[in-house]
């Protein structure tokens, strides 16, 4: 179940004997079976400690799980001050910001015991295909004692570099609550370990006068061989067009050339300029057949604009879809939720 099997052989053997004895007395329910199988297959046993973080609002700590997106964790929040904010904010460049992380104890594989460990926080360019640990830069870490319940940990983020838009990854590291096997595939690591959480949510504040706001979006390939990938667009809430919105993707010369080589494949799009493609239907558009070389990660630019102020909530979700290390051809390799607000028109 973990990479530290040598530390658990005796405990696992005794636990299995106990489980076998209990099986003679009690019927095995689905809940019991889930508690006994933590992640990688039959025979895994309940551990004494299980500290975890939510991957999304439906997550209950199971590993692995398929309960929707794993890159919108509600347990990670960025605030511009040391006082926890109500809604996560974009960090202010060059200043000290604060990352608030909620650690939950116990998860479905543990007991109500206080656990000592370390919380580490990392950043990378927003998007998908981020290889672990190559594309991640550590922001900070702290030792923490996690009692039963929910513990909120604060980590200062000093000297935030430009452009100030990042994906965040948190890892709870504990000798008594170890990871399952970690590889280069960040989405797989997150699904397989309930002590890893990932947040890719960005705010886009538009003045409503047609002015453009730019956001980076990276796509990557964690495999050694070339892969073909898609960038898929969806909407949550009011459509971007509600605010007279426009979304243009500047692929840059390298990715644009790859898109041309792939036959300019896609839907809900139109070419509008040098290296640029407009997303005509943000709710159901895609850029397809984007070839990435082995272990390559490239960045495009998303250009948001709007002409009509609105109070309606608007969100654009951009996801990289492509092959992953499990052999799945159309896997969610990571994405970003862009929460768009459109203010009053400037006079």
Buried (B, 14 or more C-beta within 10 A) or exposed (E): BBEEEEEBEEEBEEBBEEBEEEEEEEEEEEEBEEBBBBBBEEEBBBBBBBBBBBBBEEBEBBBBBEBEBBBBBBBBBBBBEEEEEEEBBBBBEEEBBBBBBBBBBBBBBBEEBEBBBEBBBBBBBBBBBBBBBEBBEEBEBEEBEBEBEEBEBBBEBEEBEEEBBBBBBBBBBBEBBBBBEBEBBBBBBBBBBBBBBBBBBBBBEBBBBBEEBEBBBBBBBBBEEEBBBBBBBBBEEBBBBBBBBBBBBBBBEEBBEBBEEBEBBBBBBEBBEEBBBBBBBBBEBBBBBBBBBEBBBBBBBBBBBBBBBBEEEBBBBBBBBBBBEEEEEEBBBBBBBBBBBBBEEEE
